Amino acid sequence: MLTGAQIRMARGYLNWSVARLEEASGVSATTIKRMEKSEGIPKTMSDKLVDIRRVFEGAGLEFTPENGHAAGVRPRLKPEASSE
């Protein structure tokens, strides 16, 4: 799942407004703003988080788990070309 901070980071990374994310994901701007204010995973219907994650992943981002550090977001790493 995504955290509120990851949603904010992903929007910032892509330089997207809340309106742009609303248009791309179908999740209302009010809901997005509420999610972004959440500490940890937003208390919302998980399908809305899935929709937002799908849009960001389609834009080339991937989300990193907490793993003892803060969860994050980064550009998706492209697989290296095979040398076979």
Sequence and secondary structure as in RCSB ss.txt:
>XXXX:A:sequence
MLTGAQIRMARGYLNWSVARLEEASGVSATTIKRMEKSEGIPKTMSDKLVDIRRVFEGAGLEFTPENGHAAGVRP
RLKPEASSE
>XXXX:A:secstr
   HHHHHHHHHHHT  HHHHHHHH   HHHHHHHHH SSS SS HHHHHHHHHHHHHTTEEEE  TTS  EEEE
         
